[in-house]
Amino acid sequence: MSTQQLSGLVVREQSGFYWVETDEENIYTCRMRGKLKEVAQSSDIIAIGDKVDFTPNDADDGIDELRGIIDKVHERHAVLSRAVRTTGKRGAGQAQREHVLIANLDAALFVFSAAQPTPNWKLLDRLLVSAEANLLDEVVIVINKVDVMDEATLMPLLKPYQDMGYPILFTSAMENTGIDALREQLKGKISVLTGSSGVGKTSLLNSILPGLARATNSISDYSQEGMHTTRDSALIKLDDNSYLADTPGIRRMSVWDIEPEELDGYFLDIADYVPNCKFANCAHESEPGCAVKAAVEAGDISQRRYEHFLELRGELKDALAVY
């Protein structure tokens, strides 16, 4: 086999193995070169969506598959990540490390159901903070199961997000509502579809492309075979120019690499009022002359969003104290 270096896209990862797709649509099963492992302790240096250079090598175990060693990871233009507790030898001595859900994404679609279960607003707010902190160009809120939606109850709860300018797609796999718009949203991009468990993502996937959920589930089943699996997500090719990352349902979202003092800049509705606070270092808790608190009391900032901001800010302060 030629030893000429090749380039490709990481479309799957499991337990230290990376499946890399080349422009010729060949898929190589690769490992990370040793020198890269040294810088992979505090973050995932390779994740789905990464573009890498690798050197093909011959399999010596009789298994007929394309193999390679990853030599270089290209610079990322965007990530969606979260903080996770460190385990084993990972973490470079810190209590938390960065878990990259996907690299180089063009669009993030955060999926929640209109009912059964009701939307997890705290999770949505944290996903939006992570998206803003990572400068994602395209963020879309997807509300699924609109066939069981109580419009009078749900729409006022969505108003803060509409006022901030986040696009909202309303979908129902049962009634084929919004599926064409969702499919159009994914064209020509690397996108991630993520959110709470039980929101009907499997039905959405099958509505977008028949058999898509089966494809993602087979990858999840395979990755569960690994004893030390850290991720069971993958990029699924929708067409020549479109990939969709289907990730496991998220129960808890801890944001990564955000200081407590800068958090208000990532809550877009709060950020508008920060310059009007009396003190430059206002924490928006009990300080006099706080424009943010005044806006909450006036109903211009959602009370729910404000409470989520205070809770997350407290968590970030506690995490900082540990370090």
Salt bridges, closest charged atoms under 4 A:
GLU13 OE1 - ARG231 NH1 2.62
GLU21 OE1 - LYS237 NZ 3.58
GLU25 OE2 - LYS237 NZ 3.21
ASP44 OD1 - ARG90 NH2 3.31
ASP44 OD1 - ARG97 NH1 3.22
ASP44 OD2 - ARG231 NH2 3.20
ASP50 OD2 - ARG76 NH2 2.75
ASP53 OD1 - HIS74 NE2 2.85
ASP61 OD2 - ARG67 NH2 2.88
GLU65 OE2 - ARG67 NE 2.44
ASP71 OD1 - ARG33 NE 2.47
ASP125 OD1 - ARG305 NH1 2.90
ASP125 OD2 - HIS308 ND1 2.66
GLU138 OE2 - LYS189 NZ 2.63
ASP163 OD2 - LYS159 NZ 2.71
ASP180 OD1 - ARG183 NH1 2.82
GLU184 OE1 - LYS187 NZ 3.55
ASP246 OD1 - LYS201 NZ 3.14
ASP264 OD2 - HIS284 NE2 2.83
ASP269 OD1 - ARG305 NH2 2.71
GLU311 OE2 - LYS122 NZ 2.87
GLU311 OE2 - ARG126 NH2 3.88
GLU315 OE2 - ARG126 NH2 2.87
GLU315 OE1 - ARG252 NH2 3.72
